[in-house]
């Protein structure tokens, strides 16, 4: 696998560890998603890998997209250097992650927010700790969920709990995430990565062709559903990014205050 700028890939037995290295917040953009997708696609072709752990350096698992203080957003609500198709390309790149064939376990040791939650939901399982926070904070920013979350989140926790997370933008603790099935394993923070690696190793003990076939059955059509959801999410995000409320949401987030929305 080629030289990566923002991730590292390590192997131990039949388990690969893909580590995001953009501490402390591990904000994502198209370059990072491109690297993760490329690494996972290469591991799909590698018979020596049977399961992958996705982990991060730093404080957060992935704190989502970096909108800064909102002062640099243009009239369309775009970040500097983000072309009109910037977010579109980003989320379409993310669909590649759902076409990966081998099991993925996310080691969520810190915040998984917005698109960072979307990234955690790519995985088959999530291992977490009490200190972690899960948030789909899109309505608090004044726009619409993305990264296929309108498909992936209800599929895992049910439509009502997903709606609760979307409408309130609340932060869910690691304990609550585990209780609602958003996370599958709850351990002390320093055990998150070892527990994720142990689960991957448990999967990797089984016949690889059997695991691949079973996963393909269980996830049949998922990537296509995510792609369709993503196209709709993008249209809604594009529309809402142009609103005053989006600018206020981003500004309030940067200033760590409750936003004052006007509904326009």
C-alpha positions as CSV (number, residue, x, y, z in Angstrom):
1,X,0.0,0.0,0.0
2,X,1.3,3.4,-1.0
3,X,2.6,6.0,1.3
4,X,-0.3,7.5,3.3
5,X,-0.3,11.0,4.7
6,X,-3.0,10.9,7.3
7,X,-3.4,7.2,8.1
8,X,-1.2,4.2,9.0
9,X,-1.8,0.5,8.4
10,X,-0.4,-2.2,10.6
11,X,-0.9,-5.9,10.5
12,X,-0.9,-8.5,13.3
13,X,-1.8,-12.0,12.2
14,X,-5.0,-11.9,10.1
15,X,-6.0,-8.5,11.6
16,X,-5.2,-5.1,10.1
17,X,-5.3,-1.9,12.0
18,X,-6.1,1.3,10.0
19,X,-5.3,4.3,12.2
20,X,-6.4,7.8,11.5
21,X,-3.6,10.2,12.3
22,X,-5.0,13.8,12.4
23,X,-4.9,14.4,16.2
24,X,-6.5,15.8,18.3
25,X,-9.8,16.0,16.4
26,X,-9.2,13.8,13.4
27,X,-11.4,16.1,11.3
28,X,-12.3,14.4,8.0
29,X,-12.2,15.7,4.4
30,X,-12.1,14.1,1.0
31,X,-8.4,13.4,1.2
32,X,-8.8,11.4,4.5
33,X,-11.8,9.4,3.2
34,X,-9.9,8.7,0.0
35,X,-7.0,7.3,2.0
36,X,-9.2,5.1,4.2
37,X,-11.1,3.8,1.3
38,X,-7.9,3.0,-0.6
39,X,-6.4,1.2,2.4
40,X,-9.5,-0.9,2.9
41,X,-9.8,-1.8,-0.8
42,X,-6.2,-2.9,-0.8
43,X,-6.9,-5.1,2.3
44,X,-9.9,-6.6,0.5
45,X,-7.4,-7.9,-2.0
46,X,-4.9,-9.2,0.6
47,X,-5.5,-12.8,1.6
48,X,-3.5,-12.2,4.7
49,X,-6.2,-9.9,6.1
50,X,-9.5,-11.2,7.4
51,X,-10.8,-8.4,9.5
52,X,-9.9,-4.7,10.1
53,X,-10.0,-2.3,13.0
54,X,-10.5,1.4,12.3
55,X,-9.0,3.5,15.1
56,X,-7.7,7.0,15.6
57,X,-4.9,8.9,17.4
58,X,-5.7,11.8,19.6
59,X,-8.7,12.9,21.7
60,X,-11.6,12.2,19.3
61,X,-12.4,9.3,17.1
62,X,-13.5,11.7,14.4
63,X,-15.0,15.1,15.2
64,X,-16.6,15.4,11.8
65,X,-16.0,18.2,9.2
66,X,-14.2,21.3,10.3
67,X,-16.3,24.4,9.6
68,X,-14.1,26.7,11.6
69,X,-15.8,29.7,13.1
70,X,-18.1,30.2,10.1
71,X,-16.4,33.4,9.2
72,X,-14.7,31.8,6.2
73,X,-17.9,30.2,4.8
74,X,-19.0,31.6,1.4
75,X,-22.6,32.5,0.5
76,X,-23.3,28.9,-0.4
77,X,-22.1,27.8,3.1
78,X,-18.9,26.2,1.7
79,X,-15.5,26.1,3.3
80,X,-12.5,27.7,1.6
81,X,-11.2,25.5,-1.1
82,X,-14.4,23.4,-1.1
83,X,-15.7,23.5,-4.6
84,X,-19.4,23.2,-5.2
85,X,-18.9,19.5,-5.5
86,X,-16.6,19.3,-2.5
87,X,-19.1,17.7,-0.1
88,X,-20.6,15.7,-3.0
89,X,-17.3,14.2,-3.9
90,X,-16.6,13.5,-0.2
91,X,-19.8,11.6,0.4
92,X,-19.6,9.8,-2.9
93,X,-16.1,8.7,-1.9
94,X,-17.6,7.5,1.4
95,X,-19.9,5.1,-0.5
96,X,-16.7,3.2,-1.4
97,X,-16.4,2.4,2.3
98,X,-19.7,0.5,2.2
99,X,-18.5,-1.6,-0.8
100,X,-15.7,-3.1,1.3
101,X,-16.0,-6.9,1.6
102,X,-14.2,-7.7,4.9
103,X,-15.5,-7.0,8.4
104,X,-14.6,-3.7,10.0
105,X,-14.6,-2.9,13.7
106,X,-14.5,0.8,14.8
107,X,-12.5,1.5,18.0
108,X,-14.4,4.6,19.2
109,X,-12.3,5.9,22.1
110,X,-13.5,9.5,21.9
111,X,-16.0,11.7,20.1
112,X,-17.7,10.5,17.0
113,X,-19.6,13.5,15.8
114,X,-21.5,14.3,12.6
115,X,-19.6,12.8,9.7
116,X,-17.4,11.1,12.3
117,X,-20.5,9.2,13.5
118,X,-21.1,8.4,9.8
119,X,-17.6,7.0,9.6
120,X,-18.2,4.9,12.7
121,X,-21.4,3.5,11.2
122,X,-19.5,2.2,8.2
123,X,-18.2,-0.5,10.5
124,X,-19.9,-3.8,11.3
125,X,-19.4,-3.2,15.1
126,X,-18.3,-0.4,17.4
127,X,-16.2,-0.8,20.5
128,X,-16.4,2.1,22.9
129,X,-15.9,3.5,26.4
130,X,-17.8,5.7,28.9
131,X,-15.8,8.8,27.8
132,X,-16.8,8.5,24.2
133,X,-19.6,10.7,22.8
134,X,-21.8,10.0,19.7
135,X,-23.7,12.9,18.1
136,X,-25.5,13.4,14.9
137,X,-25.3,17.2,15.4
138,X,-26.5,18.3,12.0
139,X,-29.7,20.1,13.0
140,X,-27.7,22.0,15.7
141,X,-25.5,23.3,12.8
142,X,-28.6,24.2,10.9
143,X,-28.6,21.6,8.1
144,X,-29.3,17.9,7.3
145,X,-27.6,14.6,8.2
146,X,-25.1,13.3,5.6
147,X,-22.6,10.4,5.1
148,X,-25.6,8.0,4.5
149,X,-26.6,8.3,8.2
150,X,-30.3,8.5,7.3
151,X,-29.9,4.9,6.2
152,X,-27.2,3.5,8.5
153,X,-28.3,4.9,11.9
154,X,-32.0,3.7,11.8
155,X,-30.8,0.3,10.6
156,X,-28.7,-0.1,13.7
157,X,-30.7,1.5,16.5
158,X,-34.2,1.7,14.9
159,X,-36.0,4.7,13.4
160,X,-37.3,6.2,16.6
161,X,-33.9,6.4,18.4
162,X,-32.3,7.6,15.2
163,X,-34.9,10.3,14.9
164,X,-34.3,11.3,18.5
165,X,-30.6,11.7,17.8
166,X,-31.2,13.6,14.6
167,X,-33.9,16.0,15.9
168,X,-32.2,16.8,19.2
169,X,-28.6,16.7,18.0
170,X,-27.8,15.5,21.5
171,X,-24.6,13.9,22.6
172,X,-25.0,10.3,23.6
173,X,-22.5,8.9,26.1
174,X,-20.6,5.6,25.6
175,X,-22.9,3.9,28.2
176,X,-26.1,5.1,26.5
177,X,-24.7,4.2,23.1
178,X,-24.0,0.7,24.3
179,X,-27.5,0.4,25.9
180,X,-29.2,1.4,22.7
181,X,-27.2,-0.9,20.5
182,X,-25.3,1.9,18.8
183,X,-22.1,0.4,20.3
184,X,-21.6,-3.3,20.7
185,X,-18.8,-3.5,23.3
186,X,-18.2,-1.2,26.3
187,X,-14.8,-1.2,28.0
188,X,-12.6,1.2,29.9
189,X,-11.0,3.8,27.6
190,X,-7.5,2.2,27.6
191,X,-9.1,-1.1,26.6
192,X,-11.0,0.1,23.5
193,X,-8.4,-0.6,20.9
194,X,-7.3,-4.0,22.5
195,X,-11.0,-5.0,22.7
196,X,-11.6,-4.1,19.1
197,X,-8.5,-6.0,18.0
198,X,-9.6,-9.0,20.1
199,X,-13.0,-9.0,18.4
200,X,-11.4,-8.8,15.0
201,X,-9.1,-11.7,15.9
202,X,-12.2,-13.7,17.0
203,X,-13.8,-13.1,13.6
204,X,-10.5,-13.9,11.8
205,X,-10.4,-17.4,13.4
206,X,-13.3,-18.4,11.2
207,X,-13.3,-19.6,7.6
208,X,-12.7,-16.4,5.6
209,X,-14.8,-17.5,2.6
210,X,-17.7,-18.3,5.0
211,X,-17.4,-14.9,6.7
212,X,-17.2,-13.0,3.4
213,X,-20.2,-14.8,2.0
214,X,-22.2,-14.3,5.2
215,X,-21.3,-10.6,5.4
216,X,-22.2,-10.1,1.7
217,X,-25.7,-11.6,2.4
218,X,-26.3,-9.5,5.5
219,X,-25.1,-6.3,3.8
220,X,-26.7,-7.0,0.4
221,X,-27.7,-3.7,-1.3
222,X,-26.4,-1.6,1.6
223,X,-23.9,0.4,-0.5
224,X,-26.6,1.1,-3.1
225,X,-29.1,2.2,-0.4
226,X,-26.4,4.5,1.1
227,X,-25.6,5.9,-2.3
228,X,-29.3,6.8,-2.9
229,X,-29.6,8.2,0.6
230,X,-26.4,10.2,0.2
231,X,-27.6,11.8,-3.1
232,X,-30.8,13.0,-1.3
233,X,-28.8,14.1,1.8
234,X,-26.5,16.2,-0.4
235,X,-29.4,18.0,-2.1
236,X,-30.9,18.9,1.3
237,X,-27.5,19.9,2.7
238,X,-26.8,22.1,-0.3
239,X,-30.2,23.8,0.1
240,X,-29.8,24.4,3.8
241,X,-26.2,25.5,3.7
242,X,-27.4,28.7,2.1
243,X,-29.6,29.6,5.0
244,X,-28.9,32.2,7.8
245,X,-29.6,29.4,10.3
246,X,-26.6,27.4,8.9
247,X,-24.3,30.3,9.4
248,X,-25.7,30.9,12.9
249,X,-25.3,27.2,13.8
250,X,-21.7,27.1,12.7
251,X,-20.9,30.4,14.5
252,X,-22.6,29.2,17.7
253,X,-20.7,25.9,17.6
254,X,-17.4,27.8,17.3
255,X,-18.4,30.1,20.2
256,X,-19.7,27.2,22.3
257,X,-23.1,28.7,22.8
258,X,-26.7,27.8,22.2
259,X,-27.7,29.0,18.7
260,X,-30.5,31.4,18.1
261,X,-32.3,30.2,15.0
262,X,-34.8,32.2,12.9
263,X,-36.1,29.5,10.6
264,X,-34.7,31.1,7.5
